[in-house]
Amino acid sequence: MVQGNISRSSANVLRGLHFHKAQADWWNFYDGVAVVGLYDLRKGSPTEGTGLAIRLNSNDHLSGLYIPRGVAHGFYAETDVLLHYLVDNYYTGDDEFGVTWDDPDLGIDWP
C-alpha cells in the first residue's frame, strides 16, 4: 500500500459505485455502520457479474474489506461513518470509473 486516506460520511449518505483498473483498496471502518455494495467487473473472474451488499460495523471484529482492481464499490452510511482506506497505487483521476449505483442488474440490495 502506498497511500492512506480518511473519509467521513454522515448517516444516510450513499457514496456511489466506482472502480479502478490500476488500484486496489483496503477499507477499514473505524467508526460507524455501513452497507458496502460490490460488483465484480473483472473479465474471467469466477465471480464476474456478481453483486452483493455487506454490512460492516466498526464494533465487529471484521470491519475491514479488501477490494481488488476491477470490482466496483461504494457504501451507504447507516450511521455517521469514519472510513480509513489504503490503496496500492497513487490516486489519479484517470483511474476513476463510475457505475450507476441503483442499476437492478447489479444485484446489490441497498437498504
Residue pairs with C-beta under 8 A, 6 or more apart in sequence:
1 26
1 86
1 87
1 88
2 87
2 88
2 89
2 90
3 86
3 87
3 89
3 90
3 91
4 84
4 85
4 86
4 87
5 84
5 85
5 86
5 87
6 82
6 83
6 84
6 85
7 15
7 81
7 82
7 83
7 85
8 80
8 81
8 82
8 83
9 15
9 32
9 34
9 75
9 77
9 80
9 81
9 83
10 77
10 80
11 77
11 78
11 79
11 80
11 81
12 76
12 77
12 78
13 76
13 77
14 74
14 75
14 76
14 77
14 101
14 110
15 74
15 75
15 76
15 77
16 74
16 98
16 99
16 101
17 37
17 39
17 72
17 73
17 74
17 98
17 99
17 100
17 101
17 106
18 72
18 73
18 74
18 96
18 97
18 98
18 99
19 41
19 69
19 70
19 71
19 72
19 73
19 97
19 99
20 69
20 70
20 89
20 95
20 96
20 97
21 69
21 70
21 95
21 97
22 69
22 89
22 92
22 95
23 69
23 87
23 88
23 89
23 91
23 95
24 66
24 67
24 68
24 69
24 87
24 88
24 89
25 66
25 67
25 73
25 85
25 86
25 87
26 64
26 65
26 66
26 67
26 85
26 86
26 87
27 36
27 64
27 65
27 66
27 67
27 83
27 84
27 85
28 63
28 64
28 65
28 83
28 84
28 85
29 56
29 57
29 58
29 63
29 64
29 81
29 82
29 83
29 84
30 58
30 63
30 82
30 83
30 84
31 58
31 80
31 81
31 82
32 57
32 58
32 77
32 78
32 79
32 80
32 81
32 82
33 55
33 56
33 57
33 58
33 77
33 78
33 79
33 81
34 55
34 56
34 75
34 76
34 77
34 78
34 79
34 81
34 83
35 53
35 54
35 55
35 56
35 75
35 76
35 78
35 110
35 111
36 53
36 54
36 55
36 56
36 65
36 73
36 74
36 75
37 51
37 52
37 53
37 72
37 73
37 74
37 75
37 76
37 101
37 106
37 108
37 110
38 51
38 52
38 53
38 54
38 67
38 71
38 72
38 73
38 108
39 50
39 51
39 71
39 72
39 73
39 99
39 106
39 107
39 108
40 47
40 48
40 49
40 50
40 51
40 70
40 71
40 72
41 48
41 70
41 71
41 72
41 99
42 48
42 68
42 69
42 70
42 71
45 70
50 107
51 106
51 107
51 108
52 107
52 108
52 109
53 108
53 109
53 110
54 65
55 78
56 62
56 63
56 65
57 63
58 82
67 73
72 99
72 106
74 101
75 81
75 83
76 110
76 111
78 111
89 95
99 106
101 108
101 110
102 110
